[in-house]
Amino acid sequence: MPDHLPPGHPPVSARKIGVLLVNLGTPDATDYASMRRYLSEFLSDRRVIETPRLLWWPLLHLIILTTRPGRSGRNYDKIWDREKGDSPLRLITRSQTEKLAAALAADDRLVVDFGMRYGNPSIGSALAALKDKGCERILMVPLYPQYSAPTTATANDKAFEALAEMRWQPAVRTAPSYHDDPVYISAIAHSVQAGLKTLDFEPDLVIASYHGMPKTYLEAGDPYHCQCQKTTRLVREKLGWPDDRLMVAFQSRFGRGEWLQPYTADTLAELPGRAVRNVAVISPGFSADCLETLEEIAIGGQEIFKKAGGENFAYIACLNDSAEGMAVIEAVVRRELGGWI
């Protein structure tokens, strides 16, 4: 490769190192068309839905993408930030990106950005932007504490697809899960303690609700279920709680097949009948509050619990862009940048 550039070739920027935070994604708006576009991309992902295409495609395009966009749009309406005109997930992820950039500002080689697996800004556009800024090395950081194929793997897949289109590829690393990282465990435990102090009641039980997945994914070798269990055990030990004080449950079941159990919704409906009438829920598997936490748990979960006879319900927010949450992200990033900085 010659040191000089041919006439008309754009100049090459100074060598930089990119850090790309990646989250699941969000629709651009809550209207039918925006929701259909988002759901189509999400539910067409073979990592998310492993059902054979011959069976899945007619169901997706003839039924689900006809009926679900309207219902999902109404759910997003409940949590949409009208003042800022955006979803909580994108707003929080943007703030996490800005705060991480500030924390790393002492090293002027580092450039921080974010991308979404579904929706905007896409992972491909974010990688291209980092490359245009002179990033010859890029660290991909999927913001999923626990690894799973439908989250971490598909985010990495999308990045590799974008790299396949580049003639001059940057060197890329992908950060692993951090489900048992001491900084993360301490942050979750601290957030639970702080959250409980704000309540005017004492929970009989705290539920750690994780996003669910089909049981067949676990049987195929996905480590997600085991990592969720380990995270919860470590948090429980950090808090010094007995085994029956903090339990695991799984939410967001989709379809009729068996998913990881126990189901969060069913658990909330059954607890009052077992004399458990005061409950708090945390979501350790989410790095930022989103539809699944703010609408499904904080709103829908509370309705299920109280309808069944529960008395007091509280949802304790995700780490988000709090000081503890940013300490986790920064610790992961600095560790994975080892040898580059």
N, C-alpha and C positions, 0 to 999 in steps of 0.2 A: 504494500500500500504506500503510495508516494506521500511525502510530507506536505506537498502543496496540493491545492484543489484546482480542478479545471475551471476555466472561466464560466461564470454564471452559476456555479455551485454554491448553495447557501453555506455560510461559515459554520464551523463546528464549535459548539459551546465548550466552555471549560469543563473538565471532567467532574462529574457530580455523582452522588450516591442517592438513589431514590428510596423512599419508604412509602409503600402503598398499603393503606389500611383498607380492608375489604369487608363489607357486610352484605347481608342477603339482598336487600333492595326494597323498593317501594314504588307504588304508582306515582305518576306525575300529578294526578288529580283524582277526585272521587267520582267523576262522571262515568257513564257506562263505557264509552269508548276507551278511556284511559285504563279503567279496570280490566276490560277485556284484553287489551294489549299486554298489560302486565301479567295477568293470569295465564295468557297464552304462552308467554315466554317461560314462565315459572313451571307450568304443568306440562310443557313439552320437553322438559329436561329429563333425559333418560336416567340421570342419577337420582332424581326426585321420585319419578314414577317408573318402576322397573317392569311394569306390566307389558307384555308383548304389544307392539304397535298395532297389530291387526285387531286386537281387542280394545286397546285404549283409544286409538284415534277417533273412531266413530262416537264413542262415549264423550270424549273431550269436546269435539267440534259440534256435535248435534245436540248435546244436552248441557254439559257443564258450562261451556263458554256462552251459552244462551241464557242460562238462569243465574249462574253464580256472580257475574259482574255486578248486577244490581244489588244483590244481598251484601256482597263484600264492600261495595261502595257505601252503602248505608252504615256499615260497621266502621269504615274509615272516617265517615262524617263525624262520628262520635268523638274521635280523638284528634282530628285535623286541627292544626294551629291556624286559625283564620287570620290572625294578625300578621303572621309571617308567611302565610300562604304555602305551607309545606307540611309534610308529615313529621312526626316526632323523630322517627328513625333517621331521616336524612339530616334534620337539624342537629341532632345529637352527634351523629357521625362527623358532620362538618366541624362542630365545636371540638370534638376529640382531636381532629386533624390539626386544627389551629393551635390548640393547647400543646400538642406534641411538638409541633414545629417550633413553638416558643421555648419549650424545654430543651430542644436540641439545637437552638439557634447559635450556640457558641461555636459549633463546627459548621462553617459556611459551605462545606461540601454537600451537606445533607438537604434534600428537598422532600417535603412530605405532602402527600395528596391522598385522596380516597376514591374508591370506586365501588360500584354495586354489581353483584352478580346478575340481578334482574333489574331493569329500569336504568335510570340515569343518576350520576354519570357512569357509563359502562366501564368495566375493567379494561377493555381494549382502548377506549379513548383516554383513560387515565394513564395507561402504560405509554401510549404514544406521546402524551403531553410531557411525561417525565423524560422520555428519550429526547424530545425536542429541547428540553432544558439542559441537555448535556449529561444525563444520567447514564453512565456506562455499566453501573451495577444497580440492581433494584431488589429490595427486600419486600416480598409479598407477605402481608400479615392478615390472614383471615381472622376476624374478631369472633371466633367461636372457641370458647374455653375447652369444650369437649370435641374431639374429632368425630366426624361422620362423613360418609360418602355423599349424602345429599347436601352437605354444607361446605365443609373444608375442601373435599375432593373436587366438587363441581366448580368452586371458585378457582382452584388451581388449573383445572381443565380449561376454563375460559381464558386464563392468562396464557396458557401454552398455545391455545388457538390463535391468539393475537400475535404471539411471538413467531408463529409459523408463517405469518404474512410479512415479516420484517426481513429485509436483506441483511441489515446490520443489527443483530440482536444484542441487547445488553445482557450481561451475566445476571442470572436471577436465582434468588434463594426463596424458599417458602418456609415460613415459621411453623413449627409444630404446635399441637394443642398445648394448653397450659393448665389443664384440669387439676393438677396436683402441685402447681407452683406455689411455694410458701407465701409469696407476695399476694397472689390471687386469693389463696385460702384466708389469709389474714384480712384482706380487704372485704371479703364476703362476711366473715365473722364480725368485723367491726360495723359493717352496714346493718347487720341484723341487730346487734346490740343498740346501735343508735336509733334504728327504726322502732324497736320495741319501747325505748324510753319516751317516744313521742305519743304513745298510745294511752288512752284512759282506761284500758282493761288489760288483764293478763291472759294471753292466749293459753288455752289448754294444750294446743298443738301447733307446731309450725310445719308447713308443707313446703318442700323444695320442689317446685313444679318445673319440669323440663319439657321441651318440645318432644313430642312422640315420634315414632317411626314404626313401620310394619315389623312385626316380630320376625318375618322372614329375612329381614336385613341383618338382624342379630345372628340368626342361624347361618347366614352366609359369611359371617366373620367380621361384621362391623363392630368396632370396639366401643361405640358410643354408650351403650347401656352400662358397661362396666365402668367407664370413666365417670358417668353421672353418679353411680353408686359410690365411687371412690371420693369424688368431690364432696358429696354429702357427708360421708363418714369423717373426712378430715375436718370439715367445718364443724361438725358435731363435737369432735374431739377438741378442736381449738376453743370452742365455747364451753367445754366441760360439761356438756349435757348428757343425760342418759339416752339410751337407744330409742326410747319411745317418745322423746321430746321433738325430734326432727325426722320427718319421713319423706321418702321420694314418691313422686307421682308424675304422670306423663299426660300432657295436654295435646290439643289440636289434632285429634284423630280425624282422619279423612277416609271415607269409604266404609265398606262393611267388613273388611278383613280384620284379623286380630292384630292389634298393635301392642307396643310395650305397655305393661300394666304395673301397678294399678292406674286407672284413668283418673285424672284430676277431677273432672266434672262428676263422675260417679262417686268418688271419695267425698267430695263436698256435699253431695246429696245424702250420703249415708251417715256422715259423722254425727249430726244432731240426734239420730236414732240410737247412737251409742253414747249419749250424754256428753258429747264433745260439742259445746255450743259457742266456743270462743276460739277463733282461728286466725292465724296470720299466714300469708303466702309470700314466698320469695321466689325469684326466677334466676338462679345462678348460671343457667346455660345461655342467657342473653347478655350481651355486653352493653346493649342500649335498649331502652323501653321502646315498644313498638305495638302493632296491632295485637299480637298474641299476649302481651302483658297488660296493656292499658285497657283494651276492650274485652278480650276473652277472659282475663283473670280479674282485674280490678272492678270491671262492671259486670260481666256475665257470671263470673265465679261467685261474686257477692250475692247476685240475684238467686242463683241456685242454692247457695248455703242458707240464706235467710228464708227462702220459700220452704225449705225442708225443716225449718224450725230453729236454725242457728240464731244466735243473739248478736254477737260482735264479730266483725270480719275486717281484716286490714290487709292491704297489699303493700309490701315494702319494695320500694323502687330498685331498679337495677343500679349497677355502679355508675353507668352513664359517663359523664365528663366530670364527676366529682374528683376531689383530690385523691381519694383512694383508687378510683377507677383509672385515673391517669397514671398513677404510680405503677399499676399493673401493666398498662400498655407500654409505658416507658421502659420498665424492667425487661419485658419480653423483647422489645425492639433493640435495646442496648445489648442484650445477651446475643441475639441473632445477628447483630452487626459485627460481632467479634471477628477480628482479622481484617475487616474492611476499614475500621476506624480505630 
